[in-house]
Amino acid sequence: MTTIAELREQVRGPVVEPSDDGYDEHRRVHNGIHDRRPALVVRATSTADAVATVNYAREAGLDLAVRGGGHSGPGFGTCDGGVVLDLSLINNVFVDRVKKTAHTGGGATWGDLNHAAHAYGLATTGGIISTTGVTGLTLGGGIGYLARGCGLSCDNLVSAEVVAADGRIHVANEHDNDELLWALRGGGGNFGVVTSLEFALHDVDTIYGGPMLYEVADAPAVMRAYDEYIQDAPEQLGAFFGWQLAPPLPFIPEDRHGDMFCAMVTCWSGRPEQGEQALKPFRDVAEVKAEFVGPMPYPALNAAFDGLFPKGLRQYWKADFVRDLPDEAIAAHVEHGSKAPTSSSGMHMYPINGAVHRVGTSETAFGHRDAKYAMVILAGYPDAADDEDNRQWVRGYYDAVHPYSGTEGGYINFMDTDDAARAPENFGPTYDRLRQVKATYDPDNLFHLNQNVPPAR
């Protein structure tokens, strides 16, 4: 069995133990609830480092946590007493402007990818927080502003390099290991360490959009107008409904700081001069009380909410896919959403129709192609003393709206620790096939710190 001293010789990146300087920083993940103490953290600088770390963890019989951006709600990027493989130093991005593709390292964030691609007037679907890891978001599906026009992040995944549980390196694309590529497109981190990815890019440069805030009393009308409009709106329109306790930002009147609003956050990726017309239904439905809307670089919008989700913020999540929004559901949303406890808490309703619906259910591991929305309820707060109150708010909200969702599954990137048992429903009709792929690449379930798919026996 390889010793830690031998592992240090096999990798070029730092190997950090509890007695080493920087250990407390390197063991941290984004969600401050998870205060775990791994036996060591390997800060990989290459695929070779990942191979050595996987072999070490497997031979030692230790838990292996794989971390990219570290944004996993359940804290899958760390563990107690095991090995953390930190990919954050493998954050290179190379853009091919002719092929309109981007090659990213397994530890790149969406901020890294957006920065590199924007220089060429290109982008691909990538969440709403720029510090999120590219790999984790993509493996779970990848919902973001551009999904209606460009598809999910996983729909734009062209190829990936994967270190499997036996330490072997596989390249998955449409020609080689195509079943593995199928599984990576929405099957989570179940199949190995993804050390590099290749994405298709799209012509997205300056967008027109931003947040629009309305009075809570107007929320039913805003939600109904949103639900009706987004059904057949031009696919260049990305927009999500949410709740927002107003932070002290310059575009919000000072006497309204700390007040509750409902919000539409918009992103028109067509010609900027068409943006105002595209957003007109959101202006016609009710008076906008505050807004920060206009033309801006796409990366600016993708990073606009980073300040509300700093590293160390305590978080608790619940989620569902949603097919319809009946009046009863809207009433429940108003009752509970308007009581969001902090400016980092709320509910977001992300549309996943348009281009997402044009991909067949069996074409990727993302199995809920018939859903209209991906809903998440999140409590974000700084103080551990508020854990129980915030959990109760999330659970009460979820219990009130879940009966109207029309599905038992939810987006795996929004699942928290206590929803681990929902995996069969969350993957839906692709679950059994995923178990077969799991048996091929990870028959002993080394990669189990994730929304886990057990290998078929």
C-alpha positions in Angstrom: 0.0 0.0 0.0 1.3 3.5 -0.9 2.2 5.6 2.1 1.5 9.3 2.4 5.2 9.9 2.0 5.2 7.9 -1.3 2.0 9.8 -2.4 3.9 13.1 -1.9 6.5 11.8 -4.3 4.0 10.7 -6.9 2.2 14.0 -7.2 3.4 17.5 -8.0 0.6 19.4 -6.2 0.7 20.0 -2.4 -0.5 17.2 -0.1 -1.9 18.9 3.0 -2.3 17.0 6.3 -4.0 18.3 9.5 -0.6 19.4 11.0 0.3 21.4 7.9 -0.1 25.1 7.4 -3.2 26.0 5.4 -5.1 22.8 6.4 -8.1 24.6 7.8 -8.4 26.7 4.6 -8.0 23.8 2.2 -10.6 21.6 4.0 -13.3 24.2 3.7 -16.1 24.0 1.2 -18.6 26.8 0.2 -21.4 25.7 2.5 -20.3 26.7 6.0 -22.5 24.0 7.7 -20.0 21.3 6.7 -17.0 21.5 9.1 -15.2 18.2 8.2 -11.7 17.1 8.8 -10.2 14.9 6.1 -7.0 12.9 6.7 -5.4 14.7 3.8 -6.1 17.1 1.0 -4.3 16.6 -2.4 -4.3 19.8 -4.5 -3.8 18.2 -7.9 -2.1 20.1 -10.7 -2.6 17.4 -13.4 -4.4 14.3 -14.4 -1.4 12.3 -13.2 -1.9 13.7 -9.7 -5.6 12.6 -9.9 -4.6 9.1 -10.9 -2.2 8.8 -7.9 -4.8 10.1 -5.5 -7.5 7.8 -6.7 -5.2 4.8 -6.4 -4.1 5.9 -2.9 -7.7 6.3 -1.6 -8.8 3.0 -3.2 -5.9 1.0 -1.8 -6.2 2.6 1.7 -9.9 1.9 1.8 -10.6 5.6 2.5 -13.5 7.8 1.5 -12.7 9.9 -1.5 -14.2 13.4 -1.9 -13.7 15.1 -5.3 -13.9 18.9 -5.2 -14.0 21.4 -8.1 -15.7 24.7 -7.1 -16.8 23.3 -3.7 -20.4 24.5 -4.0 -22.1 21.2 -3.3 -25.0 21.8 -0.9 -24.3 18.6 1.0 -20.6 19.3 1.2 -19.6 16.4 -1.1 -16.2 18.2 -1.7 -15.0 17.2 1.8 -15.2 14.3 4.3 -14.2 13.2 7.7 -11.1 11.0 7.9 -10.8 10.5 4.2 -9.0 11.9 1.2 -10.0 15.2 -0.6 -8.9 15.5 -4.2 -9.0 19.2 -4.8 -9.0 20.1 -8.5 -9.1 23.9 -8.2 -5.5 24.3 -9.4 -6.5 22.6 -12.7 -8.5 25.7 -13.9 -7.0 26.3 -17.3 -9.4 27.3 -20.2 -8.6 27.2 -23.9 -11.0 28.6 -26.5 -11.0 27.5 -30.1 -12.7 30.4 -31.8 -13.0 28.6 -35.2 -14.6 25.4 -33.8 -16.4 27.5 -31.1 -15.4 25.1 -28.4 -13.7 25.6 -25.0 -11.5 23.1 -23.2 -11.5 23.5 -19.4 -9.7 21.9 -16.6 -11.7 19.9 -14.0 -11.2 22.7 -11.4 -12.3 25.7 -13.5 -15.2 27.8 -12.3 -17.8 29.4 -14.6 -16.0 32.7 -13.9 -12.9 31.2 -15.5 -14.8 29.9 -18.5 -16.9 33.0 -19.0 -13.8 35.3 -18.8 -11.9 33.3 -21.5 -14.9 32.8 -23.8 -16.2 36.3 -23.6 -13.0 37.6 -25.3 -14.3 35.9 -28.4 -17.9 36.9 -28.0 -18.8 33.3 -27.0 -20.5 31.6 -24.0 -22.3 28.4 -23.0 -24.9 27.7 -20.3 -23.4 28.0 -16.9 -25.6 28.6 -13.8 -26.1 32.0 -12.0 -23.1 32.1 -9.6 -19.7 32.5 -11.3 -17.7 30.8 -8.4 -19.5 27.5 -9.1 -17.4 24.8 -10.5 -17.8 24.0 -14.2 -17.5 20.2 -13.7 -20.0 19.8 -10.8 -22.7 21.9 -12.4 -22.3 20.1 -15.8 -22.3 16.6 -14.4 -25.6 17.4 -12.6 -27.2 18.8 -15.8 -26.3 22.5 -15.7 -29.2 25.0 -15.5 -28.6 28.7 -16.2 -29.6 31.8 -18.0 -28.9 30.4 -21.5 -30.6 27.0 -21.1 -33.8 27.9 -23.1 -31.7 28.9 -26.1 -28.5 26.8 -25.8 -29.6 23.7 -23.8 -28.2 22.6 -20.5 -24.5 22.6 -19.7 -24.4 18.9 -20.2 -26.1 19.2 -23.6 -23.1 21.3 -24.6 -20.5 18.8 -23.3 -18.6 17.4 -26.3 -16.0 15.3 -24.5 -14.4 14.6 -21.1 -11.3 13.0 -19.7 -12.1 10.8 -16.7 -10.0 8.9 -14.2 -12.0 5.8 -13.2 -12.0 4.0 -9.9 -9.2 1.6 -11.1 -7.0 4.6 -11.9 -7.3 4.2 -15.7 -7.8 7.3 -17.8 -10.7 7.3 -20.3 -11.6 9.9 -22.9 -15.4 9.9 -23.4 -16.9 11.4 -26.6 -19.3 10.4 -29.3 -16.8 7.9 -30.7 -15.1 6.5 -27.7 -16.7 5.5 -24.4 -19.9 7.0 -25.6 -21.9 5.3 -22.9 -19.7 7.0 -20.3 -20.3 10.4 -22.1 -24.0 9.7 -21.9 -23.8 9.1 -18.2 -21.7 12.2 -17.6 -24.4 14.3 -19.2 -26.5 14.6 -16.0 -25.5 11.5 -14.0 -23.5 13.4 -11.4 -20.0 12.5 -10.1 -20.6 8.8 -10.0 -18.2 7.6 -12.6 -14.8 9.0 -11.9 -12.7 12.2 -11.6 -13.4 14.5 -14.5 -10.1 16.2 -15.1 -10.9 18.1 -18.4 -14.0 18.9 -20.4 -14.8 20.2 -23.9 -17.9 22.4 -24.5 -19.7 23.7 -27.5 -19.9 27.5 -27.4 -22.5 29.9 -28.7 -22.5 33.5 -30.0 -23.4 35.3 -26.8 -21.6 38.5 -26.0 -23.6 41.5 -24.7 -26.9 40.6 -23.2 -29.9 42.7 -22.1 -31.3 42.0 -18.7 -30.9 42.1 -15.0 -33.1 42.0 -11.9 -36.6 43.7 -11.7 -38.2 44.0 -8.3 -42.0 44.2 -7.6 -44.1 44.5 -4.5 -45.1 41.3 -2.8 -48.8 42.1 -3.5 -48.1 41.9 -7.2 -46.5 38.4 -6.9 -49.5 36.4 -8.0 -49.9 38.5 -11.2 -46.2 38.4 -11.9 -45.9 34.6 -11.5 -49.0 34.0 -13.7 -47.7 36.4 -16.4 -44.3 34.7 -16.2 -45.7 31.2 -16.5 -47.8 32.1 -19.5 -45.1 34.1 -21.3 -42.2 31.7 -20.8 -44.1 28.9 -22.4 -43.7 30.3 -25.9 -41.3 33.2 -25.4 -38.4 33.5 -27.9 -35.7 31.1 -26.8 -33.1 33.9 -26.4 -35.0 34.9 -23.3 -33.8 33.5 -20.0 -35.7 34.6 -17.0 -36.4 33.3 -13.5 -38.9 34.3 -10.8 -37.7 34.6 -7.2 -38.0 36.3 -3.8 -35.5 38.9 -2.7 -35.1 40.6 0.7 -33.6 43.8 -0.6 -29.9 44.2 0.1 -28.4 47.7 0.4 -27.6 48.2 -3.3 -27.6 51.5 -5.1 -30.4 50.7 -7.5 -32.8 50.0 -4.6 -34.3 53.1 -2.9 -32.6 53.4 0.5 -35.9 53.5 2.4 -36.7 50.0 0.9 -33.5 48.3 2.0 -34.5 45.2 4.0 -38.0 45.1 2.4 -39.3 41.9 0.7 -39.9 41.9 -3.0 -40.7 39.4 -5.6 -38.3 39.5 -8.6 -37.8 38.6 -12.2 -34.2 38.2 -13.2 -33.9 38.4 -17.0 -31.3 37.6 -19.7 -32.1 38.4 -23.3 -29.2 36.9 -25.4 -30.5 38.1 -28.8 -29.7 41.4 -30.3 -29.5 43.9 -27.4 -31.7 46.5 -29.2 -34.5 43.9 -29.0 -34.2 43.4 -25.3 -36.6 46.0 -24.1 -39.4 44.6 -26.3 -38.6 41.1 -25.1 -39.0 42.2 -21.5 -42.1 44.2 -22.1 -44.5 41.6 -20.7 -42.7 41.8 -17.3 -43.2 45.6 -17.3 -46.8 45.5 -18.3 -47.9 43.1 -15.6 -47.1 45.4 -12.6 -45.1 48.4 -11.6 -41.3 47.7 -11.3 -40.2 49.3 -8.0 -36.5 48.9 -8.5 -34.3 47.5 -11.3 -30.8 47.1 -12.6 -31.7 46.3 -16.3 -29.8 47.1 -19.4 -27.1 45.9 -21.8 -24.1 44.3 -20.1 -21.5 41.7 -20.8 -22.8 38.2 -20.2 -20.1 37.4 -17.6 -21.3 40.4 -15.6 -24.8 39.0 -15.2 -23.4 35.6 -14.5 -21.5 37.0 -11.5 -24.1 39.5 -10.3 -25.3 37.5 -7.4 -21.9 36.2 -6.2 -21.9 38.7 -3.3 -25.1 37.1 -1.8 -23.4 33.6 -1.6 -19.9 34.1 -0.1 -17.8 31.1 1.0 -18.7 30.1 4.5 -22.4 31.0 4.3 -24.6 28.3 5.9 -27.0 26.8 3.5 -30.0 24.4 3.4 -31.8 23.4 0.2 -35.0 21.7 -1.0 -35.9 21.3 -4.7 -38.4 19.8 -7.2 -38.9 19.7 -10.9 -42.2 21.4 -11.8 -44.6 20.8 -14.6 -47.3 23.4 -13.9 -48.1 26.4 -11.8 -51.8 26.2 -10.7 -53.3 29.0 -8.7 -53.1 26.9 -5.6 -49.3 26.6 -6.0 -48.9 30.3 -6.6 -50.8 31.1 -3.4 -48.5 28.7 -1.5 -45.5 30.4 -3.0 -46.7 33.8 -1.9 -47.5 32.7 1.6 -44.1 31.1 2.2 -41.7 32.9 -0.1 -42.6 36.3 1.2 -41.2 35.2 4.6 -37.7 34.4 3.3 -35.5 35.1 6.4 -32.4 36.7 4.8 -31.2 38.4 1.6 -29.4 35.1 0.7 -32.6 33.1 1.1 -35.5 32.6 -1.3 -37.0 30.4 -4.0 -36.0 30.5 -7.6 -38.0 29.1 -10.5 -35.8 28.3 -13.4 -37.3 27.6 -16.8 -36.0 24.4 -18.6 -38.1 24.3 -21.7 -37.1 25.5 -25.2 -33.9 23.9 -26.3 -33.9 21.6 -23.2 -37.1 20.0 -24.4 -35.7 19.2 -27.8 -33.3 16.7 -26.3 -34.9 13.3 -25.9 -35.3 11.8 -22.4 -33.0 8.9 -23.3 -30.4 10.9 -25.1 -28.6 12.0 -21.9 -28.7 11.0 -18.2 -30.7 14.1 -17.4 -34.0 12.4 -17.3 -36.6 15.1 -16.6 -37.0 16.6 -20.1 -40.7 17.0 -19.6 -40.4 19.5 -16.7 -41.1 23.1 -17.3 -39.1 24.5 -14.3 -36.5 23.5 -11.8 -37.4 25.0 -8.5 -35.1 25.5 -5.5 -35.8 26.7 -2.0 -32.7 27.9 -0.2 -31.9 29.3 3.2 -28.6 31.1 3.3 -27.5 32.7 6.7 -24.3 33.2 8.7 -25.2 32.0 12.3 -25.3 28.4 13.4 -27.8 29.4 16.1 -30.4 30.0 13.3 -30.0 26.5 11.8 -33.3 25.1 13.0 -35.4 28.1 12.2 -34.1 28.3 8.7 -34.5 24.6 8.1 -38.1 24.8 9.3 -38.8 27.7 6.8 -37.4 25.7 3.9 -39.2 22.5 4.9 -42.5 24.3 5.5 -42.3 26.0 2.1 -41.4 22.8 0.3 -44.2 20.8 2.0 -46.7 23.5 0.9 -45.7 23.5 -2.8 -44.5 20.0 -3.5 -48.0 18.5 -4.0 -48.4 20.8 -7.0 -45.1 20.0 -8.7 -46.4 17.1 -10.7 -43.2 15.1 -10.3 -41.3 13.2 -7.5 -37.9 14.2 -8.8 -35.7 17.3 -8.4 -32.5 18.7 -9.9 -29.6 16.8 -8.3 -27.4 19.9 -8.0 -30.1 21.3 -5.6 -30.3 18.2 -3.4 -29.2 18.5 0.3 -28.0 15.7 2.6 -31.4 14.6 3.8 -32.6 14.0 0.2 -30.0 11.3 -0.6 -32.8 8.7 -0.8 -34.5 10.6 -3.6 -31.8 9.6 -6.2 -34.0 7.1 -8.1 -36.7 9.8 -8.5 -34.2 12.6 -9.2 -32.6 10.7 -12.1 -36.0 9.3 -13.2 -36.2 7.1 -16.2 -32.4 7.0 -16.7 -31.6 5.6 -13.2 -31.4 1.9 -14.2 -29.1 2.6 -17.2 -26.9 4.7 -14.9 -26.5 1.8 -12.6 -25.2 -0.3 -15.5 -22.6 2.4 -16.4 -21.6 2.7 -12.8 -20.9 -1.1 -12.6 -18.5 -0.7 -15.6 -16.5 2.2 -14.3 -16.9 2.1 -10.5 -18.1 -1.4 -9.5 -17.2 -1.0 -5.8 -18.7 2.5 -5.5 -15.5 4.3 -4.6 -17.2 7.5 -5.9 -20.1 7.5 -3.4 -19.8 11.0 -2.0 -22.4 12.4 -4.5 -26.0 12.0 -5.4 -25.2 8.4 -5.5 -26.1 5.7 -8.0 -25.2 2.3 -6.7 -23.6 -0.1 -9.3 -25.9 -2.8 -10.7 -25.0 -6.2 -9.4 
